[in-house]
Amino acid sequence: MSLSLDHKIYGSVTVNAKWQIVIPSEARTHLGIKPGDQLVVTSKGQFVIGLIKADNMSEFITAIEQEHPECFSRIHDGVQDLKRHATGLKKK
């Protein structure tokens, strides 16, 4: 299976008083997000926040490893830890 790591903007969201956001409908549909799905919150520096379906985390990390192996040569152990975490999330 080959995952596309293309970038897409679905719109903007507003954080409410309870620190919640609503994921745009187009994103939910495109990514197959359903009520009860668990999402992993990631960041890159201080500028990017990402949400990844826990069920897809292992495949996402594998796709990044394949697309940018140079980024992971120094952090291989951390990647393996993330994969184990993703596998644990799938079992819940």
N, C-alpha and C positions, 0 to 999 in steps of 0.2 A: 504494500500500500504506500503510495506516495502522497504526502501531505503538501498542500500549497502553503507557503509562508508569505503570500502576497499581503500587502497592507491595504486595508479598507477603512474608511471613516463612515460611521453609521449616524452621526449626529452628535448632539451634546446632551448631557444629563445634568441635573441639579441635585446636589446633596441636600436632603431635607434636615429638619431639626433633630431627627433620630439617626442621622448619619447614613441614611439609606439613599440608594439611587434606583431608578427604573431603567432596565436595559431596553434600548429601542427595539420595537417590534421587528424591524427588518433583520437586526442582528440575532434576535432570539430565533427567528424562523430559519435564517441562513445557517446558524450554528447548531440548530436542533436543541436549544435550551428549553427545558420544561420545568414546571414547578417541582420543587424538591431536589433538583440537580444541585450538586455541590460544585462550587467554583473555587479555584485557587487564585489568590490575588498576588500578582507579581509587580515588580517595579524595575525600572532601569534609570539609575540616577535619581534626580529629583523631578524628572520631566515626564516619565511615562508610567502609567498604571495599566496593567493588563489583567484580564480575567480569562482563565483557561478552565474549561470543563475538566473536573478531576478525572473523569473517565478517559479523557484524551491526553492527559499529562505525559504519560510515558511515550506515546507516539509523537507528541509535540517535541519533547526533548530529543528523541531519536532523529527527528527531521532536522532540528537545529544542528545536531552533531554532524549529520551528513552534509548539510549545506555549508557549515562553517567549522570544520574540524579544528582549525587553528585556534579557535576561541576556547576549545575545551581541553587542549593538551595540558594546560596548567591546572585545570580544575576537575579532572576526571573523577576523583573520589567524590566530590560534591555532586556531580551528575549522577553517579551511582546511588548516592543517598536520596536524591530527588526521585529517581526511578523507584526505589524501594518505598518511598513515601507515597508515590502515585499508585503503586500496586496495593498498598495498604488501604488507600482511599477507595479503591474499586471494590474491596472486600466488604466494606461497611454497608 
